[in-house]
Amino acid sequence: MQSPKRITSILLSIIIFATCYLGYWGYSTAQRTNPASWLDVVAGTAQAPIQYRIGVIFPAYVITRHSPLAFRHLFAAIDVASAFLAVFALYFLLRRSVVYQRASVAARWFGAAAFVLLVQFYFGWLLWYQRPETLASSALVALSLLLLTVRVPLAGAAGSAATIAGLLLLALAQGFVRADVAFSLHVGVFLTCFFSSRIGNGFALSRWVQAGTSLVAALLCGGLQFYLMHIVYPTAKYIDGPMFQLVLNIMSPSGWIAFLLFLAPLLWTLKKLYGHFDTVDGPVAGFMAGSAVFFCLWVVAGRVQEVRIFLPFALALAPLTVEVAMEQFEPNGSAPEASI
């Protein structure tokens, strides 16, 4: 039986193009309904927190000024490129994981099918409160996980330096797209580096170099968010609702339906790993910790029904879900071991 890599790559590509095609028509409808859509962000008059997320809209605006393309075309193109980067970086990490490498051919086919299913499942929520920065943020998160796991292939200190630079550049870029995502991610990684057991190992960099890098990245994103909020756009106000949404979330139980449906795969993963979290390698543990930090920010300052907010973390943890599922499909008599 041949490897599932080829057919999986084809299926993932079809899912990406189909999803972004539907997304294009969402952008098109928004722009035709309101020709000034997204221009308020460029003008600096958008409401908070949308005003601070300029990393996709500003470059798209610059291109529209020097080409016949409109926002809808550029957003769709950015979505396609971002989706390919995110999905195939994560598929690469799945294929190099210990669980996948030691699995039988049948189990690899099962894992590939499960990964395709999860990507399709998560992408299905993109049109729910659609925003142009969601997939761009997902790509930056996936590439961060890749650099946390795989050192840049250069000899000696050059490889470590390039890895550090890559992580900081990704964090800086994420700061203009969704600073809260990068901040939460690197806070989680920083905290994970202080575990003395195996859960703190497995990073591409040495543990303490990674801790320092993540600390700088978190401070960089936090400082950038402060700069955008209080210096560049100090007049941006929360119009659609208060900055803190926790009370509204608690008082709106219907919003938790989408929340529970969207997080079902991740909740299942956590249930299966309960009591075995020490088997998870550092990068994945860091992402789990970062997703917990971001979850708290989301519930307190975001609307729980806007589940696409959590998509960058959910998608990045999809390989972990697949690895746990593969252990269930082909048990080897040991505890689930997830090591991307």
C-alpha positions, 0 to 999 in steps of 0.5 A: 500500500502506497503512502497517503502523502500524495492523495492527502496533499491533493485533498488538502489543496482542494479543501483550501481552494474551496474554502477560500473561493467561498470566502472570496464571495463573502468578501465580495458581498461585504464590499458590494454592500458597503464599498467603504468596507475596511477603509475605516481601518486605513483611515484610523477611524475603525472601532476597537479592537479591529483598528489595531489589526492592520497587518492584512488590511494595510498591505492589501490597501497599498496594493489596491492603490497601485493595481486594478485589484480590489480588497476582495481579490487580495483578501482571497489571495492572502487566504489561499497563501496563508492556508497553504502555509498553515495546513502543509506546515502542520501536515509536515509536523504530523508526518515527522512525529514519533507516533506517525513514524512508528505507525503501520501503513494502515494507521498512517492512512487513518491519521492522514484521513483524520487530519483532512477531516479536522482541517475541513471541520475547522475551515468550515467555521471561517465564514462564521463572523468572517475576518480577513486576518484569521487565516493569516494569523493561523499561518503565522502560528503554524510557522511558529510551531514549525520553528519551535520544533525544527531548527533552521538547517544551518550549521552551528550557531547560525542555525540557532540565530536564524531560528531565533530571528525567525520566531521574533519576526513571526511574532512581530508580524503577528503583532500587527495581525493579532497581537493577543495570539502571539502574546499568549503563545509565547507566554505559554512557551515561556512557562513550559520551558520552566518544567523540569520533566520531559514536558519542557524538552523537545524544543529546536533551541535549548530550553533556556534560549527558547525561554529567553526568545519567547520572553522577548517575543511576548514583550515585543507583542505586548509593547506593540499592542500598547503602542497601537492602542495608546499612541497610534490609535488612542481614539479607537473605541469599543462601540459594539460592546464593552471591552470585557465580555465575560458577563455577556458571555455568561448571560448568553448561553446560546453562544456556547453552542458554537463554542462547544461544537468547535472545541469538541475535537480539542476537548476529546484530545485533552480528555484522552491525554489527561494524566499523561501530559508529561508525555507531550513534547515541549513545543506542543506543551507550549502551544497547549499552555498558550492556547489556555492563556488565549482561551482566558483572554477570549472568554473575558474580552471576546465573544464565545460564539465567534469561534474563528477567534480560536482557529489559529490554536485549534488548527495548530493542535490538530496534529496532536489530536490526530496523533492521539487518535492514531494511538487509539486506532493502533494501541501499542500497550502504552500511554498515548504519546504525542510528540510533534 
